[in-house]
Amino acid sequence: MSENIETLRPGQIRDAAAPARRGWGGRPIRQAGADFLAGAALPVAVIALWQLAGDANLIDPFFLPTPLAILEAFRDLIASGELAHHLGVSVRRAAVGFLFGGGLGLILGLIAGFNRNAEYVLDPSMQMLRMIPHLAIAPLVILWFGFGETSKIILIAKGAFFPLYINTLMGIRGVDEKLVQVSRILGFDRRMQLTRLMIPAAMPGILLGLRLSLALSWLGLVVAELLGSTNGIGFLINAAKQNGTTEIIFAGIVIFAIVGKLLDSFVRLLERRLLHWRDSYHG
């Protein structure tokens, strides 16, 4: 073994000892690229078959336009500036609603999680409100606040509130009591218990709540904009429905799907960065 090491040149030793290049997800770049190709294989195959069926006139383009027709609608929306305008409005609405709803859910989840009396007071009401569907309260919100921005942000905030509240509460309640006892033996004060034990141990649940909260904020945006709006991606889809331009409807759906996937990927990246200490099953 030592003879083999001695025969290596200094540059070879340095290259052998260097860690593999890592991508954004913490995995080797080559593996990340292979994972991306594997994930893209099915959508690419479906799109190719879809286009072939459309070219062969096997499907009605009014009900199901071809991918190329949808791509052309995308190009026209980008060239006219409509896409940037409506997407900017929708992202801003979703962000404001998420900050209000998700922020309040995180705060109340922390309060109820760290204080049993607060949980007894808050949680029954929160669970009851959670069961009220968006569409059930939408007429009341519109009656109170009209079709302006306030009603849309309230509907988005409602969707963002409960995932962060519930998962924050359950994440804190799920911390092993034995760990708390060990921290007391080690002389941790209350602040050290919170910052070095409770919050890190509850972080998987909090990040799951963040992931679900962002997703429901984006879904709540769809409900809010379809009920009544003069701008945004939901308005774009509604206008296309009235004009019979199916390819623009599909373009709006694709935009919702892409932005939703980007938000989900962002949270997954946060999970890999913040939970690198946790051993988990990779399949």
C-alpha positions, 0 to 999 in steps of 0.5 A: 500500500505504501509503495503505491502511495509513494509512486503517486505524483503530488498532483495525483495525491491532491486530486485523490484527496479533494472532495467531489464537486458538489451541486446546489443540493449538496450532491455531486454535480454528476449525480445531480445531473443524472437525477435531473435527466431521470426526472425529465424523461417522463415529461419529455416523453409525454410532451413528444407524444402529445405533439405527435398526436396533435400533428396527426389530428388525433386531438382537437386543438381547441380542447387540447392545443399542441405544445408548440401552440402553447409555446407560441402563446408563451412567446407572444405573452413575453413579447407583449410584456403581459406575462411579466406584468401579470406574473409580477402581480401574482407573485407579489400577492402570494408573497404578501399573503404568505408573509402575513399568514405564514408569519402569524402561523409560525408565531402562534405555533411557537407560542402554543408549542412552548406553553401548554396553557396557550395550546389549550386556549388557541388550538381548539379554535385553530382546528375549527377554523382550519376545517372551513374551506376557502370557497366557503369563506370567499363570499363573506370576505368579498362582501366585507372587503370587496374585490380589491387586494385586501380580500385576495391577500386574506384568502392567501393568508388563510391558506398559508397560516395553518400548515406553519401553525400545525407543523411548528406546534407538532415539531416542538411537541415531538422533541424527545423529553430525554433530550431536554433532561440531558440538556438540564444535566449539562447545565443548559439555561432556557435560552440555550435549550431553545436555540441549541435543542428545541428549535433545531430538533423542531426544524424538520417540522417547521420546514415541512410547514414552510413547504406546505404553506408556500404551496397553499399560498400559491393555490390560494392565489388561484382561488383569489384571482379566479373569483375576481381580478383585473390582473394576475395569472388567474385573470389571464386564464379567466380572460382566455376562457372568455375569449376561447384562447385555450393555448393561453389557458394552458400557458397560465396553468404551466406558469402556475406549475413552474412557479410552484415547483420552483418554490418547492425546490427552494424549500428542499434546498433549505432542508438540505442546508439546515438539516445536513446533520440528520441521517435520513433514508435515501432509498 
